[in-house]
Amino acid sequence: MRVRLLVGTLLVALLMLGVGGVAAVRIQQNVAADAQERLFAQANRIAQVIDRIDTEGGQLSRRQRNLIDEWRRIANYEYLEVGYLTPTGLRITTDNPQILPNVGELDADRAVQIVKVDGEDVNVAIRIVDNSGQEIVIAIGSRAGVVDRELFNRPMVVATIVGLLAAIGLSLLVSQQLGKRIDALSDAAGAVAGGDFSARVEIGGSDEVAKLARSFNDMAAELADAQRRERDFLMSVGHDLRTPLTTIRGYAEALDAGRVDEERMPRVASVLHAQTQRLARLIEDLMLLSRLEAREFSMRYEAVDLTAHVAEAVEVLASKAEPLDISVQPDLAQLPVGETDPDRISQIVGNLFDNALRYSPEGGTVRVSLRAANHNTVIISVADNGPGIDPEDIPHVFERLYVAQRYQAVRPEGSGLGLAIVAQLVDALGGTVQVESELGQGTTVHVTLPWQAG
């Protein structure tokens, strides 16, 4: 990255140099054109001052020569020579002329030529002025040229070199500082990749690298929290698996040793059956939750009478509540037929109902309601009158085993993964799930699902 930054800076500097060079050339051309126009205008005024040249004598008068000398001194011309055109050619009136004898053909009333004087190039601006019928030739020359290019070239070269060096120095400084920050971010990323989720990056400033560092720190914190939850989850699952396995193993050893008489056999069989069911439920829920989180399942949408479907599910579930002296109160609005996955709806209602049974006291009530929130949304709610949930825990109730670990269930049957499974199923159906609870007053779970009447 440092090399790219340096190369990019050099390219920008070279581009600026090219643009500056083109601009300098254009400026020189414009200034030269303006200078030529001024010289031609001055030559025109000189011709007017001279008025006419005595063709018989072939020389300027003393007054005219004094005027020419004065003009040369004031304007600081290196060469200022005068002549006039005759039918036979150019007639030079200046004493000791040096540039006019060397000019080329005069085929225009104004021209710029380069002539040799003592082996050196002299830039000459030539103006032919028709003055009272006489064509007077004014030649103004300078070894430095019509425009002194050094006035432009030298500052341009110096400015370019200084700018290029400053750009290189600045790019090196920026790349060094940026490189240190990126190296620190790279080291932290390597540490996280190696399993050290405590690695963090110092955040300085508010630029893009700082935003990246802040995002990295947030990601590392999330990974650390996810690792902690995964560890707690595995420990809890291990405990839940160990409990029924211990019971099964204890009774199996007793049966193998012949310590169970015939009178106790039905009781032992009932316990073994219950524990194997609990173990099977836990394993089934673990596999289902794993597939849901990995999105390794399919949805099967079809036309469903949602009211009748939920009523049927509640009727089946009510058989679980009757032996526990828990009443079930359905409140199901009549909804038109619409598209959804009936199996997933049954799973959602079943898990919410089982969770309500786990925490409802004997003689309690579980209420199941279905209503339309608007023309394209329905709400399924399951409420109990259990111990309720602390407000601080409500944001975490759909995390795996969170509620099971923090709240003692009245009935420990089940895996404790029901709410996590509900959250995944609702998300897959494109809905949302919310919890309302107050300590000592029970808990209500609201599932909001999209619903389009067919």
Backbone torsions as a table, in degrees:
resi	resn	phi	psi	omega
1	MET	NA	-38.5	178.2
2	ARG	-61.7	-42.8	179.6
3	VAL	-62.4	-42.0	-179.9
4	ARG	-63.7	-40.1	178.4
5	LEU	-64.0	-43.0	179.3
6	LEU	-65.2	-45.6	179.5
7	VAL	-62.5	-41.7	178.4
8	GLY	-61.9	-41.3	178.3
9	THR	-63.9	-42.6	178.5
10	LEU	-62.8	-41.0	178.9
11	LEU	-63.1	-42.2	177.9
12	VAL	-63.5	-41.7	179.3
13	ALA	-63.1	-42.2	178.6
14	LEU	-65.9	-38.3	177.2
15	LEU	-63.3	-43.0	177.4
16	MET	-63.2	-37.4	177.7
17	LEU	-62.4	-44.1	178.9
18	GLY	-62.6	-45.8	179.3
19	VAL	-63.5	-41.3	178.3
20	GLY	-63.9	-39.0	178.5
21	GLY	-63.2	-45.8	178.3
22	VAL	-61.6	-43.0	179.0
23	ALA	-62.6	-40.0	179.7
24	ALA	-63.9	-42.0	179.0
25	VAL	-62.2	-44.2	179.8
26	ARG	-63.6	-40.4	178.6
27	ILE	-63.3	-44.4	178.7
28	GLN	-60.2	-41.4	179.6
29	GLN	-63.9	-42.5	-179.9
30	ASN	-67.5	-42.3	179.2
31	VAL	-65.1	-40.8	178.8
32	ALA	-62.2	-41.2	178.7
33	ALA	-63.5	-41.7	178.0
34	ASP	-64.4	-41.3	179.9
35	ALA	-64.0	-40.0	178.4
36	GLN	-62.9	-42.1	179.8
37	GLU	-62.6	-39.5	178.4
38	ARG	-65.2	-42.1	179.0
39	LEU	-63.7	-42.2	178.7
40	PHE	-63.9	-37.9	178.7
41	ALA	-67.2	-39.6	177.5
42	GLN	-66.1	-40.7	177.3
43	ALA	-61.2	-37.0	178.3
44	ASN	-63.8	-41.7	179.4
45	ARG	-68.9	-37.9	177.6
46	ILE	-60.5	-42.9	179.7
47	ALA	-61.9	-38.1	178.5
48	GLN	-67.6	-35.9	178.5
49	VAL	-66.6	-40.8	-179.5
50	ILE	-65.9	-28.7	-179.1
51	ASP	66.3	-83.1	177.6
52	ARG	-139.6	156.3	178.3
53	ILE	-107.3	135.5	-180.0
54	ASP	-70.0	107.6	-176.7
55	THR	-73.9	-23.0	-179.5
56	GLU	-73.3	-45.0	179.6
57	GLY	-78.6	-27.4	178.4
58	GLY	76.9	6.7	-179.2
59	GLN	-132.1	160.8	175.1
60	LEU	-75.1	153.3	175.1
61	SER	-74.0	166.8	179.3
62	ARG	-59.7	-41.9	179.5
63	ARG	-61.2	-42.6	-178.6
64	GLN	-66.5	-40.1	178.7
65	ARG	-64.7	-38.7	178.2
66	ASN	-63.2	-39.9	177.4
67	LEU	-63.2	-41.0	-179.9
68	ILE	-65.4	-45.2	179.9
69	ASP	-62.2	-42.0	179.5
70	GLU	-63.2	-42.4	179.3
71	TRP	-64.2	-41.8	179.2
72	ARG	-62.4	-38.7	-178.1
73	ARG	-71.4	-43.6	-178.9
74	ILE	-66.0	-45.9	-177.0
75	ALA	-82.7	-7.3	178.1
76	ASN	59.5	44.0	177.5
77	TYR	-83.0	140.1	173.0
78	GLU	-72.3	-40.2	-179.2
79	TYR	-134.9	132.5	172.9
80	LEU	-143.7	105.9	-174.4
81	GLU	-125.5	150.1	-174.3
82	VAL	-128.7	145.7	174.1
83	GLY	-156.8	-175.0	176.3
84	TYR	-147.0	157.9	-177.4
85	LEU	-94.5	137.3	175.8
86	THR	-121.9	168.8	178.6
87	PRO	-58.3	-24.3	-178.2
88	THR	-94.8	-4.8	178.9
89	GLY	137.6	-162.0	-176.6
90	LEU	-83.0	130.5	175.3
91	ARG	-112.5	117.8	-174.9
92	ILE	-92.3	131.4	-178.3
93	THR	-107.8	-7.8	-178.6
94	THR	-80.9	138.4	176.4
95	ASP	-68.6	138.9	178.1
96	ASN	49.0	56.5	179.7
97	PRO	-66.6	146.5	-179.2
98	GLN	-125.5	-25.8	-177.1
99	ILE	-106.6	-38.3	-177.8
100	LEU	-63.3	-36.5	178.1
101	PRO	-63.7	-18.2	-174.7
102	ASN	-104.6	-0.7	-179.4
103	VAL	-72.4	156.9	178.5
104	GLY	-83.2	-159.4	-177.4
105	GLU	-66.9	135.6	179.9
106	LEU	-97.4	93.4	-176.5
107	ASP	-111.1	12.5	177.6
108	ALA	-149.6	161.3	-177.6
109	ASP	-78.5	-8.5	175.3
110	ARG	-149.5	142.5	-179.5
111	ALA	-164.4	159.2	173.7
112	VAL	-122.4	123.0	-179.0
113	GLN	-129.2	161.1	174.7
114	ILE	-113.9	123.3	-179.5
115	VAL	-122.7	160.0	178.8
116	LYS	-94.3	129.2	174.2
117	VAL	-131.8	114.5	-177.0
118	ASP	54.6	38.9	177.8
119	GLY	78.4	2.2	179.7
120	GLU	-112.0	149.7	177.9
121	ASP	-77.8	134.3	176.2
122	VAL	-125.8	127.1	177.7
123	ASN	-85.2	126.9	-172.6
124	VAL	-123.9	128.3	171.1
125	ALA	-100.0	121.6	-174.4
126	ILE	-114.4	130.7	179.9
127	ARG	-130.1	128.1	176.8
128	ILE	-106.7	118.0	-175.3
129	VAL	-116.2	128.8	176.0
130	ASP	-84.2	106.3	-175.9
131	ASN	-117.8	104.9	179.6
132	SER	56.0	43.2	177.7
133	GLY	82.9	-2.7	179.3
134	GLN	-110.2	128.4	-179.0
135	GLU	-87.8	103.3	-178.2
136	ILE	-92.9	134.7	-179.8
137	VAL	-106.0	121.4	177.5
138	ILE	-112.9	125.3	179.1
139	ALA	-121.3	122.6	178.0
140	ILE	-116.1	122.7	-174.8
141	GLY	-126.6	155.0	177.9
142	SER	-153.7	137.1	175.8
143	ARG	-68.8	-27.5	-179.8
144	ALA	-77.1	-7.7	-178.9
145	GLY	96.6	169.0	177.4
146	VAL	-60.9	-36.1	173.9
147	VAL	-128.8	132.9	179.3
148	ASP	-74.7	104.5	-177.6
149	ARG	-65.3	-23.4	179.3
150	GLU	-62.9	-25.8	177.5
151	LEU	-62.0	-26.5	-179.3
152	PHE	-103.1	-45.2	-171.7
153	ASN	-64.4	-46.4	-175.7
154	ARG	-64.7	-50.7	176.5
155	PRO	-60.6	-34.9	-179.9
156	MET	-64.0	-45.1	-179.7
157	VAL	-65.3	-44.3	-179.5
158	VAL	-63.3	-45.3	-179.6
159	ALA	-63.3	-38.6	-179.9
160	THR	-65.7	-45.0	-179.7
161	ILE	-63.4	-45.2	179.5
162	VAL	-62.8	-44.2	179.5
163	GLY	-63.8	-40.2	179.7
164	LEU	-65.2	-44.6	178.5
165	LEU	-64.3	-40.2	178.4
166	ALA	-64.3	-40.1	179.2
167	ALA	-64.5	-42.9	179.1
168	ILE	-63.9	-45.0	179.5
169	GLY	-62.8	-42.9	179.5
170	LEU	-64.7	-42.3	179.7
171	SER	-64.4	-38.8	177.8
172	LEU	-64.8	-41.7	179.4
173	LEU	-64.1	-47.7	-179.4
174	VAL	-64.1	-43.5	-178.8
175	SER	-65.1	-34.7	178.8
176	GLN	-66.6	-46.8	179.2
177	GLN	-65.4	-43.7	179.4
178	LEU	-65.7	-38.0	179.8
179	GLY	-63.0	-39.7	178.4
180	LYS	-61.7	-43.2	-178.7
181	ARG	-67.9	-39.6	179.5
182	ILE	-70.7	-36.4	176.5
183	ASP	-61.6	-41.2	178.2
184	ALA	-63.6	-40.2	177.9
185	LEU	-65.9	-39.0	178.6
186	SER	-65.5	-42.0	178.3
187	ASP	-62.7	-41.9	179.5
188	ALA	-65.9	-39.1	177.7
189	ALA	-63.7	-39.6	176.5
190	GLY	-63.3	-38.3	178.8
191	ALA	-65.6	-41.6	178.1
192	VAL	-65.2	-41.0	178.0
193	ALA	-62.1	-29.1	178.4
194	GLY	-84.1	0.7	176.4
195	GLY	103.8	-1.5	179.2
196	ASP	-90.8	91.2	-176.7
197	PHE	-81.7	3.2	176.2
198	SER	-88.3	-5.7	-178.9
199	ALA	-65.3	135.0	178.3
200	ARG	-136.7	162.2	180.0
201	VAL	-117.0	135.4	176.5
202	GLU	-69.3	133.7	-178.2
203	ILE	-102.4	123.4	177.6
204	GLY	-132.7	127.7	178.7
205	GLY	87.3	-168.0	-178.4
206	SER	-136.5	22.3	-179.6
207	ASP	-82.8	-171.2	-175.9
208	GLU	-65.0	-36.5	179.7
209	VAL	-66.5	-39.1	177.4
210	ALA	-63.9	-40.3	177.3
211	LYS	-63.9	-40.1	177.6
212	LEU	-64.0	-41.9	178.7
213	ALA	-63.7	-40.3	179.0
214	ARG	-64.7	-41.8	177.7
215	SER	-64.6	-38.4	178.4
216	PHE	-63.9	-44.0	179.4
217	ASN	-62.1	-40.3	177.7
218	ASP	-63.3	-41.6	179.4
219	MET	-63.6	-44.1	179.9
220	ALA	-63.0	-39.0	178.0
221	ALA	-64.9	-40.9	178.1
222	GLU	-64.3	-40.8	178.8
223	LEU	-64.6	-41.4	178.7
224	ALA	-63.1	-42.1	179.3
225	ASP	-66.9	-39.6	178.1
226	ALA	-64.7	-38.4	177.7
227	GLN	-64.1	-41.3	178.9
228	ARG	-63.4	-45.2	179.6
229	ARG	-63.8	-38.3	179.0
230	GLU	-64.5	-41.3	179.0
231	ARG	-64.7	-44.5	178.0
232	ASP	-63.6	-38.6	180.0
233	PHE	-63.8	-45.5	-179.5
234	LEU	-64.1	-38.3	178.1
235	MET	-65.5	-41.3	179.8
236	SER	-67.6	-43.5	178.6
237	VAL	-63.4	-39.7	178.0
238	GLY	-61.0	-40.7	178.1
239	HIS	-65.9	-43.3	-179.7
240	ASP	-66.6	-32.3	176.7
241	LEU	-74.5	-36.5	-175.9
242	ARG	-69.3	-34.1	-177.0
243	THR	-62.2	-53.6	178.7
244	PRO	-67.8	-33.8	179.0
245	LEU	-64.4	-38.2	178.3
246	THR	-63.3	-43.4	179.3
247	THR	-63.2	-46.5	-179.4
248	ILE	-62.0	-43.3	-179.0
249	ARG	-65.1	-40.4	-179.7
250	GLY	-61.8	-46.4	179.3
251	TYR	-69.6	-35.0	178.6
252	ALA	-63.9	-41.0	178.0
253	GLU	-66.0	-37.9	178.5
254	ALA	-65.3	-42.5	178.2
255	LEU	-64.9	-40.7	-179.1
256	ASP	-65.5	-33.0	-179.4
257	ALA	-85.9	-3.6	178.7
258	GLY	75.0	25.6	-177.5
259	ARG	-92.0	4.6	-179.8
260	VAL	-110.6	118.3	-179.8
261	ASP	-82.8	174.2	-174.9
262	GLU	-65.9	-32.3	-178.9
263	GLU	-66.0	-34.3	-179.1
264	ARG	-87.1	-8.7	-174.2
265	MET	-59.7	-45.4	178.0
266	PRO	-59.9	-39.0	178.7
267	ARG	-64.1	-43.5	179.1
268	VAL	-63.2	-42.9	179.5
269	ALA	-61.9	-40.6	179.2
270	SER	-63.4	-42.2	179.4
271	VAL	-65.0	-44.9	179.5
272	LEU	-61.5	-40.9	179.2
273	HIS	-63.8	-44.5	-179.7
274	ALA	-63.9	-40.9	-178.6
275	GLN	-70.3	-37.6	177.6
276	THR	-67.8	-36.0	176.1
277	GLN	-64.0	-42.4	178.6
278	ARG	-62.7	-42.6	179.0
279	LEU	-64.9	-43.7	179.4
280	ALA	-63.0	-40.0	179.7
281	ARG	-64.1	-42.5	179.7
282	LEU	-63.1	-45.9	180.0
283	ILE	-64.9	-41.7	179.3
284	GLU	-62.0	-44.2	179.6
285	ASP	-65.9	-37.9	177.3
286	LEU	-62.2	-44.2	179.9
287	MET	-67.1	-40.1	179.0
288	LEU	-64.9	-45.8	-179.4
289	LEU	-62.8	-38.4	178.6
290	SER	-63.1	-42.6	179.3
291	ARG	-67.9	-38.3	179.6
292	LEU	-64.4	-45.6	-178.7
293	GLU	-67.1	-30.1	178.5
294	ALA	-89.6	1.4	-177.9
295	ARG	56.1	35.2	178.9
296	GLU	-98.9	55.1	177.3
297	PHE	-151.8	162.3	-176.9
298	SER	-117.9	154.0	176.1
299	MET	-104.2	141.0	-179.7
300	ARG	-124.2	96.4	-177.6
301	TYR	-85.6	142.2	176.5
302	GLU	-157.7	168.5	178.5
303	ALA	-70.1	126.8	-174.2
304	VAL	-134.3	134.2	168.1
305	ASP	-84.1	93.8	-170.3
306	LEU	-62.2	-37.3	-179.7
307	THR	-62.0	-48.6	-179.5
308	ALA	-66.5	-36.4	-178.4
309	HIS	-66.5	-45.6	179.3
310	VAL	-67.3	-38.6	178.9
311	ALA	-61.0	-41.4	178.4
312	GLU	-64.4	-43.0	179.7
313	ALA	-63.6	-41.0	179.9
314	VAL	-66.6	-38.7	179.4
315	GLU	-61.5	-41.2	177.9
316	VAL	-66.9	-42.5	-177.9
317	LEU	-70.0	-27.6	-178.6
318	ALA	-62.0	-25.3	178.8
319	SER	-65.5	-24.7	175.9
320	LYS	-74.9	-31.7	-175.1
321	ALA	-81.4	-29.5	-175.1
322	GLU	-58.6	-47.3	178.9
323	PRO	-65.6	-18.1	-177.3
324	LEU	-93.6	4.1	-177.8
325	ASP	59.0	41.6	177.0
326	ILE	-117.7	125.0	-179.3
327	SER	-86.5	148.1	179.0
328	VAL	-115.3	126.4	-178.2
329	GLN	-119.8	99.2	177.1
330	PRO	-82.6	144.2	176.4
331	ASP	-139.5	86.5	-169.4
332	LEU	-113.3	115.6	177.1
333	ALA	-74.2	149.0	178.4
334	GLN	-79.8	117.4	-178.4
335	LEU	-114.4	151.2	176.4
336	PRO	-69.6	162.7	178.5
337	VAL	-66.1	138.8	179.1
338	GLY	-146.7	178.6	-177.0
339	GLU	-93.6	127.6	172.3
340	THR	-165.7	179.9	176.8
341	ASP	-99.9	106.7	-175.0
342	PRO	-64.5	-34.3	-179.2
343	ASP	-64.4	-40.7	179.7
344	ARG	-69.1	-34.8	176.1
345	ILE	-62.3	-42.9	178.9
346	SER	-62.7	-39.5	178.6
347	GLN	-64.3	-41.7	-179.4
348	ILE	-63.2	-50.5	-178.6
349	VAL	-63.4	-42.1	-179.3
350	GLY	-62.3	-44.7	-179.4
351	ASN	-67.4	-40.3	177.8
352	LEU	-65.6	-39.4	179.5
353	PHE	-66.0	-45.8	178.6
354	ASP	-60.6	-39.8	178.8
355	ASN	-64.5	-38.1	178.4
356	ALA	-66.1	-38.9	178.8
357	LEU	-64.9	-34.7	-177.9
358	ARG	-61.7	-32.2	-172.7
359	TYR	-112.8	-0.2	179.1
360	SER	-83.6	133.7	179.2
361	PRO	-74.7	164.5	176.7
362	GLU	-60.7	134.7	-175.1
363	GLY	82.7	6.3	-178.9
364	GLY	-80.5	-173.9	-176.3
365	THR	-135.9	137.9	171.8
366	VAL	-116.9	123.5	-178.6
367	ARG	-109.6	130.6	177.8
368	VAL	-119.8	123.0	-178.4
369	SER	-127.2	153.5	177.5
370	LEU	-138.7	127.0	179.2
371	ARG	-150.3	161.5	177.8
372	ALA	-94.1	124.2	177.5
373	ALA	-77.8	-39.4	174.8
374	ASN	-158.2	-165.0	-173.1
375	HIS	-70.7	-14.4	-179.6
376	ASN	-133.0	22.8	-179.9
377	THR	-144.4	138.1	174.7
378	VAL	-124.0	156.3	-179.7
379	ILE	-127.0	125.4	173.0
380	ILE	-108.0	125.2	-177.6
381	SER	-124.0	138.9	175.2
382	VAL	-127.8	122.9	-175.7
383	ALA	-124.2	147.5	174.4
384	ASP	-131.5	171.0	176.8
385	ASN	-115.6	41.2	179.0
386	GLY	-77.3	-159.8	-174.6
387	PRO	-72.3	-15.1	-178.6
388	GLY	82.3	177.2	-175.8
389	ILE	-128.4	138.1	177.2
390	ASP	-62.8	137.8	-179.0
391	PRO	-54.4	-32.4	-179.8
392	GLU	-68.5	-22.6	-177.4
393	ASP	-92.6	-13.2	-175.4
394	ILE	-58.9	-41.2	179.1
395	PRO	-63.0	-14.4	-174.6
396	HIS	-111.0	5.5	-170.9
397	VAL	-65.7	-22.4	-178.1
398	PHE	-94.0	6.1	172.2
399	GLU	-77.7	150.0	-174.9
400	ARG	-59.8	122.7	174.8
401	LEU	64.2	10.6	-176.8
402	TYR	-62.8	-50.6	-178.7
403	VAL	-66.7	-40.6	-178.1
404	ALA	-62.2	-32.4	-178.6
405	GLN	-79.3	-31.6	-171.9
406	ARG	-98.6	-18.8	-176.9
407	TYR	-127.8	128.2	-179.4
408	GLN	-74.9	118.5	-179.6
409	ALA	-75.1	145.5	175.3
410	VAL	-65.1	-36.5	178.2
411	ARG	-127.6	115.5	-174.1
412	PRO	-77.6	3.0	179.4
413	GLU	-61.8	150.3	179.8
414	GLY	102.4	170.8	-175.9
415	SER	-92.1	-18.7	-175.2
416	GLY	80.8	6.5	-179.0
417	LEU	-102.7	4.2	-172.9
418	GLY	-58.8	-45.5	-177.8
419	LEU	-66.9	-37.0	176.8
420	ALA	-63.9	-39.9	178.0
421	ILE	-66.2	-41.4	177.8
422	VAL	-59.1	-44.8	-179.2
423	ALA	-60.0	-41.4	179.8
424	GLN	-68.5	-41.6	-179.8
425	LEU	-65.7	-43.5	179.8
426	VAL	-63.1	-41.4	177.8
427	ASP	-62.6	-40.3	179.5
428	ALA	-65.1	-31.4	178.7
429	LEU	-83.5	-1.3	179.1
430	GLY	82.1	21.5	-178.8
431	GLY	-109.8	-168.3	178.5
432	THR	-134.5	159.5	179.9
433	VAL	-135.2	136.6	-178.3
434	GLN	-134.1	155.9	-179.0
435	VAL	-123.9	132.3	170.9
436	GLU	-117.8	128.2	-178.2
437	SER	-155.4	151.8	175.7
438	GLU	-142.6	132.7	-176.9
439	LEU	-56.1	128.6	179.8
440	GLY	82.1	-4.9	-175.7
441	GLN	-117.7	-0.6	178.6
442	GLY	97.2	-178.9	-174.8
443	THR	-137.1	141.5	175.7
444	THR	-126.5	130.7	177.1
445	VAL	-110.6	124.4	179.7
446	HIS	-107.9	124.5	176.6
447	VAL	-110.4	117.6	179.3
448	THR	-104.6	123.5	-175.2
449	LEU	-126.5	146.1	173.6
450	PRO	-66.8	142.4	-176.5
451	TRP	-147.8	117.9	179.5
452	GLN	-117.9	112.2	-179.0
453	ALA	-61.5	134.7	-178.6
454	GLY	-82.5	NA	NA
